[in-house]
Amino acid sequence: MMRAYNSLTKKKEEIKPGQGKKIKLFVCGPTAYDFSHLGHARTYIVFDAMVRYWRSLGFGVFYLQNITDIDDKIIQRATEQGQDPLTLADTFAEYYFEDMEVLGIRSVSKYAKATNYIQEIISQVQRLEEQGYAYRIEDGVYYDVTKFKGYGKLSGRTTEGAEDAVSRIDESITKRHKADFALWKLSKEDELAWTSPWGDGRPGWHIEDTAITEKELGEQYDVHGGARDLLFPHHEAEIAQMEALSGKAPLVKHWIHTGLLTVEEEKMAKSQGNFITIREFIEEYSARAMRFLILSSHWHSPIDYSTALVQQTEQDLKRIDEFLSKLESVESSNRTNAWQKPLKRSEKEFWAALEDDFHTPKAIASLFNLIRSVNPLFSNNELNKEGAQTILAFLQKADEVLSFLFWGREETEEAPQEIQTLLEEREQARALNDWSKADELRDRIAKVGWQIDDTSDGPRLKKQ
């Protein structure tokens, strides 16, 4: 299987499904009030690749992701734009689905919108109140964190640390403790609301996740994922809610939190002028480049995004494309096994890197080691068609997890007839040992944007 760092135990542990080879995974989805940004891409590309890996090993994965489609931020944005909150949320949820499709993220089994689980949310709040974990005040129902003895076991933070929370926390001057959070918010006049035993209102942010997972995954499940900034108070609140309700611990056996993404060492924010949406990135670069960029960093580590980093990513992709094109063009039937040793080494290193904490940078490094080892074989005529096809088969298997080697790859552009004619003239000059003319023809070809690669299987034209 795979060992991965567990935020709950603070160590690497093997992920062990509760039911045979079936993994139940929940990952926190977006709040649908704006376009998704690079931080979202970082988290969802990582979990897409993880799920692809688990499935490649024969595990059945039910990957559940929520969509927050009712929230204070949504209401505020809808008010500013004169829209209905649910209409605005549906619009941005659709934009999110489009972005995920563009990024090749198709591993999610089910998207669950919070507003489709209102009755389950109300049921959880009622049960928490009955069991003494919740209390009412003038603006809604709150969770009393002092009643849950395990509060802080995920983050290591006490109830006194609420004011330092990175994620949203509810402000109310009349709640009992500053770490207490809203389970049900009573609506103001003319605000969107649902009927409840406490009055018309809407869910708090944290309760939607446990209501959704209790219905879809049960009281306990295997893996919970999300960005690091959700660890406290959001994920801490989920544990407090569900373990209080069920009396069972742990709610989740394995917590996986992706590192944060900064932009040139600054937190990404509209106020900083460095807020980059997925759509803005794709307009300038490619979805393939984004997947490669994200997976080139370890999921647990931070990423500092910069233009230079993207440019390096694009150069690395060109190296991959050149290697794939060379493999695809090999026709030699020479009896040689010079390719076998570097391939076996790369295969071993690649799968070992994924097994140990899903270390995609090491896995990718093993592929570039393969490229470096095999490239000399082309010019030395030490790679035959069997070897090229075997290497391609391994890379296609690797791409079932990474999805940037072949996926999104541009088709090789065929050279115009006049360029091919010049190439033929150059070959004739080389055959006659007329190296001066051959060099002149090579330079003429280069001036119009084409490069010649001389390989053991003959010259190949490549767009510069």
Secondary structure, DSSP 8 states (H G I E B T S, - for coil): --EEEETTTTEEEE---SBTTEEEEEE---BTTS--BHHHHHHHHHHHHHHHHHHHTT-EEEEEEEEB-SSHHHHHHHHHHT--HHHHHHHHHHHHHHHHHHTT----SEEEEGGGGHHHHHHHHHHHHHTTSEEEETTEEEE-GGG-TTTTTTT---GGGGGG-SS-----TTSSSTT-EEEEEE--TTS--B--TT-SEEE-HHHHHHHHHHHHT-SSEEEEEEEGGGIIIIIHHHHHHHHHHH--S-SEEEEEEE--EEETTEE--GGGT---BHHHHHHHS-HHHHHHHHHTS-TTS-EEE-HHHHHHHHHHHHHHHHHHHHHHH--------TTHHHHHHHHHHHHHHHHBTT-HHHHHHHHHHHHHHHHHHHHTT---HHHHHHHHHHHHHHHHHH--SSTT--------HHHHHHHHHHHHHHHTT-HHHHHHHHHHHHHTTEEEEEETTEEEEEE-
